[in-house]
Amino acid sequence: MIVRGGDRVVVQGITGRQGSFWTEKMLAYGTRVVAGVNPRRAGETHCGVPVFATVRDAARSIGGADVSVMFIPPAAALEAAADAIAAGVRLLVVLTEHIPAHDVMRMHALAAAAGCRIVGPNTAGLVTPGEAFVGIMPAFNARVFRPGDIGVVSRSGSLGTLVCLSLVDAGYGQSAFIGIGGDPMLGTTATDALRAFEADERTSGIVLVGEIGGTMEEAAAGMIASVCKPVVAFIAGRASPPGKKMGHAGAIVMGSRGSYAAKRGALEAAGACVVDTPAAVAEAIKRLGC
Amino acid sequence: MDLEEAEGKRVLAEAGIAVPPGELCADAEAAAAAAERLGPCAIKAQVPAGKRGKAGGVRLVDNVADARAAAEAILGMEIAGHRVSRVLVEKRADIAQELYVAVLNDVESRAPLILFSATGGMDIEDNPEALIRIPVDIMQGVERKQIFSRVQDDDVSDVLARLYDIYARTDAELVEINPLARLRGGGLLALDCKLTIDDAALYRQPGLAGRGAREKLSALEERGRELGLKYIELPGDIGVLANGAGLTMTTMDVIEHYGGAPANFLEIGGEAYTKATAALELVLANPRVKSLIVNFCGAFARTDVMAEGVVRAWETLQPTLPVFFSVHGTGEEEAVRLIRERLELEPFDRMEDAVRAAVAAAR
């Protein structure tokens, strides 16, 4: 799930306002965007790349695609995902928020059957500084991202951006940023991202940016015990009242399940360093000798 | 969106799951009249909350006078913050055994899950080892014989198959019957129903969209909803305006870390980032707010667009309370320039410093 400069990227919904804006940004950054998709604009060229009716058409015509990223509204997301999965992409980045949960489950079932990895839904995307980015992160902002050896995994795009900024302020850079998304049912979990960073040669330290709700951080703690690289975690939502959905569909505390205390306890027991503010992330990374 | 028991039971009955005869009543006289028709009854508070029995919101009565008294006692009660405005008067059943059945979105397996327990009733969550769990492939659905192979009971398999159909057809997050009564004379009867519909799917559930229980919202939360903004009122005095759920929660966390108390949760990320003007008006409409932190970190949301909205609203409303900005990410240079030129304020370089200043100003 670490995006590379050689990956051939297709943009679904390339002709929309956001699709166009971010495709320009991705191309300028060096992401290898090879095609766009819009069923009504097939045959045209947009942002300098050819537009096809489907990801399958695009893959056939250009000899395969590695990654597809969806700028697609919720009601059309399942069909778009099914198209990308059928086209054989390795990685599908689902930016869309508010996709009906039953459609999300169908997406995950289709992806699992085809061996495709979904990142998201409701992710801000993936950044490999100096190489490529896919999604809606400010990769091009040199105060936020620069090449380095800290791997960052985050549910939130905005908070992930802030943490990356404080790392750069402190003199660090990132090996990669993996936005896993704010939905309750994610294709790529914190555990998956930690495993990828543990295996990645360019990563020497890992930052986990989690939030209240669900049990993903607790599950991640189960594998942190076997991670050799230092892990620093910040969990958002300590001050949030229980029983309320805090913006993200996944961010809700029910009883003790999903609570800040449960997550912090599990992560600390596994040996992660859990900090109180975003700025303390970089200080902890420094203390741990990364 | 949660449906109240009576609405949920209507959905069950439409799908062929038996429910007791009953009437929905808004006053004690109607409840007494219903009891006269139905005989021995249960009088049940209609609120979208569990543990109604333990809160005193469910009473069993044998005659009309008791029915009237029970309805009088329950109507107007407050249960889990919800005022009871209606009771369900329901004919009592002759129960041999209480079972538990449910179908829900299982977050861990990212798939539907059917649950069954032969010991239903009040304390189902205290007895998790009695649960039979049947995972379902959402692309295939589930057949009755698959269910039967696990529960070994024809009547229960029939109810579970119908319950799965309801779940699939209504975009439910959860549909639960607890208890499902096995009657002395045979057969199963749904004595309660909890049905939660996925808010994100309401656009394709027109038949259900208007049938949800009213959420308990403050006046400001109601206004936020009308504006399409996710606003949650909190007891503190520091107003929060941030983008993205994660950053907004974090802003609240850092406020508490420095000894302050947030007055609200309000995020204008995602598609709402162009609504900064309306959002600021909402935050300032809370009379408890003594200082304001504006914390933007733009990924998808462009900070220049959000800052423009805030600056414009500030110029229009001309509030007198102190405001502290931290602005980073997409569109940062333009956003900082706007704040400097039009508000004559200097955004803080670190979010922590902006929050500390806001906490100090509120004291």
Boltz contact constraints between the chains, C-beta under 6 A:
constraints:
  - contact:
      token1: [A, 97]
      token2: [B, 270]
      max_distance: 6.0
  - contact:
      token1: [A, 98]
      token2: [B, 200]
      max_distance: 6.0
  - contact:
      token1: [A, 100]
      token2: [B, 171]
      max_distance: 6.0
  - contact:
      token1: [A, 100]
      token2: [B, 198]
      max_distance: 6.0
  - contact:
      token1: [A, 100]
      token2: [B, 200]
      max_distance: 6.0
  - contact:
      token1: [A, 100]
      token2: [B, 201]
      max_distance: 6.0
  - contact:
      token1: [A, 101]
      token2: [B, 105]
      max_distance: 6.0
  - contact:
      token1: [A, 101]
      token2: [B, 198]
      max_distance: 6.0
  - contact:
      token1: [A, 102]
      token2: [B, 171]
      max_distance: 6.0
  - contact:
      token1: [A, 105]
      token2: [B, 110]
      max_distance: 6.0
  - contact:
      token1: [A, 105]
      token2: [B, 111]
      max_distance: 6.0
  - contact:
      token1: [A, 105]
      token2: [B, 138]
      max_distance: 6.0
  - contact:
      token1: [A, 106]
      token2: [B, 138]
      max_distance: 6.0
  - contact:
      token1: [A, 108]
      token2: [B, 110]
      max_distance: 6.0
  - contact:
      token1: [A, 109]
      token2: [B, 138]
      max_distance: 6.0
  - contact:
      token1: [A, 109]
      token2: [B, 139]
      max_distance: 6.0
  - contact:
      token1: [A, 124]
      token2: [B, 299]
      max_distance: 6.0
  - contact:
      token1: [A, 136]
      token2: [B, 299]
      max_distance: 6.0
  - contact:
      token1: [A, 136]
      token2: [B, 300]
      max_distance: 6.0
  - contact:
      token1: [A, 137]
      token2: [B, 299]
      max_distance: 6.0
  - contact:
      token1: [A, 138]
      token2: [B, 299]
      max_distance: 6.0
  - contact:
      token1: [A, 138]
      token2: [B, 329]
      max_distance: 6.0
  - contact:
      token1: [A, 138]
      token2: [B, 330]
      max_distance: 6.0
  - contact:
      token1: [A, 156]
      token2: [B, 244]
      max_distance: 6.0
  - contact:
      token1: [A, 156]
      token2: [B, 246]
      max_distance: 6.0
  - contact:
      token1: [A, 157]
      token2: [B, 299]
      max_distance: 6.0
  - contact:
      token1: [A, 158]
      token2: [B, 243]
      max_distance: 6.0
  - contact:
      token1: [A, 158]
      token2: [B, 244]
      max_distance: 6.0
  - contact:
      token1: [A, 158]
      token2: [B, 246]
      max_distance: 6.0
  - contact:
      token1: [A, 158]
      token2: [B, 247]
      max_distance: 6.0
  - contact:
      token1: [A, 158]
      token2: [B, 269]
      max_distance: 6.0
  - contact:
      token1: [A, 158]
      token2: [B, 297]
      max_distance: 6.0
  - contact:
      token1: [A, 158]
      token2: [B, 299]
      max_distance: 6.0
  - contact:
      token1: [A, 159]
      token2: [B, 246]
      max_distance: 6.0
  - contact:
      token1: [A, 159]
      token2: [B, 247]
      max_distance: 6.0
  - contact:
      token1: [A, 159]
      token2: [B, 250]
      max_distance: 6.0
  - contact:
      token1: [A, 161]
      token2: [B, 297]
      max_distance: 6.0
  - contact:
      token1: [A, 161]
      token2: [B, 299]
      max_distance: 6.0
  - contact:
      token1: [A, 161]
      token2: [B, 329]
      max_distance: 6.0
  - contact:
      token1: [A, 162]
      token2: [B, 297]
      max_distance: 6.0
  - contact:
      token1: [A, 165]
      token2: [B, 328]
      max_distance: 6.0
  - contact:
      token1: [A, 182]
      token2: [B, 245]
      max_distance: 6.0
  - contact:
      token1: [A, 184]
      token2: [B, 107]
      max_distance: 6.0
  - contact:
      token1: [A, 185]
      token2: [B, 107]
      max_distance: 6.0
  - contact:
      token1: [A, 185]
      token2: [B, 110]
      max_distance: 6.0
  - contact:
      token1: [A, 211]
      token2: [B, 246]
      max_distance: 6.0
  - contact:
      token1: [A, 214]
      token2: [B, 107]
      max_distance: 6.0
  - contact:
      token1: [A, 236]
      token2: [B, 246]
      max_distance: 6.0
  - contact:
      token1: [A, 236]
      token2: [B, 249]
      max_distance: 6.0
  - contact:
      token1: [A, 236]
      token2: [B, 250]
      max_distance: 6.0
  - contact:
      token1: [A, 237]
      token2: [B, 249]
      max_distance: 6.0
  - contact:
      token1: [A, 238]
      token2: [B, 253]
      max_distance: 6.0
  - contact:
      token1: [A, 239]
      token2: [B, 252]
      max_distance: 6.0
  - contact:
      token1: [A, 239]
      token2: [B, 253]
      max_distance: 6.0
  - contact:
      token1: [A, 239]
      token2: [B, 256]
      max_distance: 6.0
  - contact:
      token1: [A, 240]
      token2: [B, 249]
      max_distance: 6.0
  - contact:
      token1: [A, 244]
      token2: [B, 232]
      max_distance: 6.0
  - contact:
      token1: [A, 246]
      token2: [B, 245]
      max_distance: 6.0
  - contact:
      token1: [A, 246]
      token2: [B, 249]
      max_distance: 6.0
  - contact:
      token1: [A, 247]
      token2: [B, 230]
      max_distance: 6.0
  - contact:
      token1: [A, 247]
      token2: [B, 245]
      max_distance: 6.0
  - contact:
      token1: [A, 247]
      token2: [B, 267]
      max_distance: 6.0
  - contact:
      token1: [A, 248]
      token2: [B, 245]
      max_distance: 6.0
  - contact:
      token1: [A, 251]
      token2: [B, 245]
      max_distance: 6.0
  - contact:
      token1: [A, 276]
      token2: [B, 257]
      max_distance: 6.0
  - contact:
      token1: [A, 277]
      token2: [B, 254]
      max_distance: 6.0
  - contact:
      token1: [A, 277]
      token2: [B, 257]
      max_distance: 6.0
  - contact:
      token1: [A, 277]
      token2: [B, 352]
      max_distance: 6.0
  - contact:
      token1: [A, 279]
      token2: [B, 352]
      max_distance: 6.0
